Amino acid sequence: MLLTPVHVLLGVALFPFIYLWIALYSAWIFFKYSSAAPAELNFTPPVSNLKPVRGLDPDAYENFASFCRQDYPEYEIVFCVGSTEDPILPVIERLKRDFPERSIRVLYGSGRTAANDKVAKLARLASEAKYEHLLISDSDVRVRPDYLRKTIAPLANPRIGAVTCLYVSTGETNLVEDLQSIGMISDFYAGLLVARQLDGVKFALGPTIATTRTRLAEFGGYQTIENRPADDLLVGRLIAGRGYEIQLSPYTVETVADYQSMSDLMEKRLRWLVVMRHMRPWGHFGLLFTNALPWMILAVAVNHDLVFAAWMIATYLILRLSLTWMIGVWGLKRRELGKKLFLVPVWDALAFGMWLVSFARNTIKWRGGQYYIRDGMLVPAASSSAGN
């Protein structure tokens, strides 16, 4: 039988379904065996918690206070803010009053001029940290009292250069936040777990990076990436490039959801997609073969067989909903997610649309500014236009 374009298309349409099977297997392996791995919980070196902050995040006090309630023998919390006028300062002062037993310091300004101000602040924080072991986390992160013990413990193994972990929402309050959580769990985390299974962990996630000053210094420190986007991914990649393992921990932290509109969600997703398009162009293009929804629709449209159509639709729904349930409900223990599985196809449609739009985007919105990405560097759009 001669192959026709329809046969070729139907064959290609199977690729996303193969990917979903790999993702299911990768998620099962991760959550079944990572959670059973022993940890050296008696390894408790002094730790510097580094917090680059800017502005007042929702529930900021509770987020910061959770770091003051750690069951850990010795640690400090060091904030870096842009200026003495930052609205987050009263929250930090309250924190000092409520937890006088904790060592809490505030640094003002990064002392550097950089496109990525957060990374410039991290460069100063790392250089002025009191201790060798560092815990870097975003300002919207909330943790449990065993966080430091569980996150630092793997660094007892000298082969491990950094530890990072997954994160979940403290709770969704609207449909947009529901979609964000569904997308994170069913799409982003699925991709991370497949990458871990096939190629090892060569990335880190911003809500938690545990490492040491020595490991950062080996690749030149944060100052070498202060003008680049995706600093968390880069830190993991650069440490892994020195021959160390990056451990993706089964331990989870929480982040406070703050999506008030669909445009908020789309801007954040498009920023990530555009950054990936520049940093990993082939990987970005390959996302086309991980989203089964458009391929399922296309395959059904060109093959007018009702049995085939029913099989494709059922296979798509079974694989996507099973993957989301395995990662979110079974793995991350987010039982409320089971009631939101109907949003998975909605997310898949949105994700495909945003992937298409990302090819037409030349700038990203980052902390109130517009930037181009050129040769892997953040270039302010205003200054770039002025120079043209």
N, C-alpha and C positions, 0 to 999 in steps of 0.2 A: 504494500500500500504506500502510495506516495505521500510524503509529508506536505501538508498545506500550511499557509500562514495561520489558519485557525488552530491546527494541531500544535504548531510552535507556541502560539499564544497560550493555549491551554496547558502546555508543558511548563512554560515560565510561570503561569499562575499557581503552580504547585509549590514554588519556592517559598513563599511566605508561610505555607502550612508546614513545610519541613522545618523552617525556622521556629515555628511555634512549638513543635515537638521537642526541638533542642532546648528551647527556653523552659518548657515544663520539666525536662530532665535536669537542667542546670539548677532550677529553683529547688527541686526535690533534693538534689545532692547537697546544696548549700544549707538549707534549713535542717535537714536530717542529721548531717554530720558535723557542721560547724558548731551547732549548739551543744554537741556532745563532747567537743574537744576540751581537754583539761586546761585550766588557766592557772598561772602562778600568782594566785591572789595575795601571797605573802610578799611579793615584789612591790614595795611601796616607796620608791625614791621620792624626795621632795619634788614638787611640780610647780611650774609657773603657768597659770591659766592666762592666755593672752586674748584680749578683747578689743579689736579695733571697732570703734562705734562712731556713729554720726546720726544725730537727730534722735527723736523719741519714738521708739517702736511701741506698738500695742503690747500691753502687759509686760513692759520692760522690767519693772521691779520684780515681779514673780520669776521672770527668766533669770535675772541676775542672782536673786536670793537662792534659787535652787543650787547654784554653784557654792553658796556659803554654807549649805547644809550637808556637805559631803562627809561621809564616813571614811576619813583619810587622815593620816597622822600629821602631815606637814605640806602646806601648799600656799601659794599666794595668787591673788587675782590682780592683774594689771590691765587697766584700761588706757586706751589712747584716743583722745578726742581732738577735734580740729582747733578749738579755741575755748576760752573761758566763757564764751557766750552760748555754748552748745546747750540746748534745752535738756539734754540727758543728765547734766551735772547734778541738779537737785535729787534725782533718783539715786545717783551714786553716793551722794552725801547721806541720804537716808539709809542706804545700805551700810555705810560705815557706822552709823549710830546704832542700827539694829543688830549688827554683828561685830561688836568691838573685838571679839576674840580672833577675827580673821585679818590677815594681812592684805589690805586693799590699797593699791596705789593708782594714781592717775597721772598720765603723761599728756602734755599739751603740744599738739602738732607733731608732724612726722619729721620736721627738720629737713625735708626733701621736697623737690619739685618733680612730680610724676603724674602721668596720665591716670594711673590707677592709685587713687589716694589710699584706698584700703590696704593695698600691698605696701605702699610707702610707710604706713603706720605699723604694719607687721614687721617691716625691716627694723624700725626703731624698737618695737616691743621685744623682738628676739635678741637684739643687741643689749638691751637693758634688763632682760629677765634675770632674776636672781639664781635660778636653778638650771641645771643641764636639761632636764626633761621638760618638754613643753606640751601644752594642750591648747590648741588653737580652735576657737569656735566662734560662730556668728552671734550677733546680738539677739537674734530672735529664738535662740535655742533654750530649751528647758530640760533639765535632767533629774534623774533619781539619785538618792544618796549613795548608791553603789557605783556611780558613773566613773569616778576617777580610778577606783580599784579595778573595775572590769576593763577599762580602756587602756590604762597604762600597763597592766599585767603582761600582755604579749611582748612588750619591749624587753622583757627579761631575756628573750632569745636574741642574741646578737645578729642573727641573720635577718631579723625583721627591722626594717628601716622606718616604718610608719604604720599607724593603725587608723582606719577610718570606719565609719559605720553608717547604716541606713537611718533615715529619719521619717517620722510620721507626724501628722497634724495633731495639735492639741484638741481639735474639734472644728468641724465645718459649720458655718452659720448661714450659707446660702448656696445656690446651685453652682455658682462659679467655683467656689471652694470645693464642692463635691467633685466637679470635673477635674480640678487640679489634682486632687488626691487619687482619683481613678487613673488619670494619665500618668502620674508619678509611679504608681504601683504596677499598673498593667503594661506600661510602655517603657518608661525610663529604667525602672529596676529590672525589668525583664532583660533589657539590653545589657545592663551591667553584669547580670548573673551569667548571661551567655558569654560575654567577654571574659569573665573570670574563668569559666570552665574551659574555654578554647585557647586562651592566650595568657591567662594569669591576670592578676590585678596590677595595672599600670596607671592608676589614677587615684585620686583622693577626693573626698566630698567635703565641701566647705563647712557644714555644721559640726564636724569633728575631724581634726587631724592631730594625732598624738605622735610626736617624734622627739628628736633631741637637737640641741644646738649644733652638735657635731655633724649630724646628718645634713642639716641645712647648710652648714658651712662647706661641706664637701662639694656641693654644686654651685657655690657662690652666694647663697643666701637669698632672701626675698628681694634684696636690692637689684638682683640681676633680672627679675621679672616684673619690676614695678611699672613698666610701660606696656605690659601685655595683658590680654584678657584671660579668663579662665584660670586664675592663679591656683585654685585648688587642684584642678586636673594636672596642671604643670608641675606642682610640687610632687605629686605622686609619680608622675612620669620621670622627673629628674632624679628622684631618690631611687626609683626602680632601675633607672639607667646606670646607677653606680653599683648595681649588682645586689641590691637588697630586696627583700620581699615586702610587699605592701599587703597588710592583712585587712580584708574586709570582714569586720566583726559582725556576728549575729546580734550583738547588743544594739538597741535602737534608742535614739533620743527623739524629743518632740520639738517641733517648730510651730510658732504661732502663725496661723493662716491670716493673710491680710489682703484678700482679693475682693475689691468692692465692685468690680465691673468686668465684663468680658474683655474689654480692652486691656485691663491690667494683666490678665492671664495671657492674652495673645502677645503683648509686648515682651513679657518675660520669656515665653516660649520662643518667639522669633529671635530674641537676642541670643539665646542658646543655639538655635539652629544656624544663625548667620556666623557665629563664632566657630561652630563645628565645620561649617562650609569652608572657612578659611584655614582652619587648623588641620582638618582631616577631610579633604575634599572627596576622596573616594568612599570613605566611611559615610559621609553625609549623603552622597548619591545612593549608597547601598541601603539607606533607609527605605527606599522605594520597594525593596524586596522583603521588608519586615512587616509591612502593613497589609494584612490579608484582605481588608474590606474592599478597596478599589479593584483588586484582582478578582475577588469573588464576584463582584458586580459585572466586571468586564467578561469574565468567563461565562456567566449565566446569559449575558446579552448576546454573545456570539454563538452559543450552543442552545438551540431551541428545544431541548429535551427536558421535560418537567421532572423526570426522575433525577437527572444530573443536577438540575437547579436545586432540588430539595436536598440532595446529598451535599452540594457545595455550601448551601446556607447552614445546614445542620452542623457540618464539620467546622465551619467558621465559628459559629456560636459556641459549640462545645469546647473547642480549643481555647478561644479567647476568654470565655467565662471561667473555665477550669484554671487557666494560668493566673488570672486575676485573683481567684479564690485561693489558689495555692500560695501565692506570694502574700496577699493581703490578710486573708482570714487565718489560714493555717500557719504561715510563716511569721507574719508580723503581729498576729493575735488581734487584728482589728475586726472583731466580729460584726460590728455595725456595717462594715463594708458589704456584707452579703446582701443587704437590702438595696444596694446601689449598683449592682452588677448590670442593670438595664442601661446604665450610662456608658458602658464600654463601647458599643457601636457608635454612640454620639461622639465620644472622644476620638475614636478612630477616624471618623469623617473630619472632625476639626483638625486633627493632627496631619492628615494628608493635605488638607487645604493650606495649613500653615507651612508645610514642607514646600509646597509649590510656590507660595509667596516668598519664601526665604531666598529663592534664586533671583528675585527682583529687588531685594533689599541691599543697599550699599552701606547703610549706617545702622548702628545700634544705639539704643537709649540706655545710658549707664549713669546712675546716680545724678539725674537731672541734666545731663549733658548728652550731646550727640557726637558719636565717634565713627570714623572709618577704621577698618582694620587693614593695614598695609604691611606686608612682609611680617605678619604675625604681631604687629605692634598696634596699640591704640593711638589713633591720631585724631585730635579734636576737630570736628567738622568745620568749626568757625575758623580756626587757624589754617586749616588746609585750604579752605576757600579763599582766605586772604592771600595765601601764597600763590594762588593760580592766576 
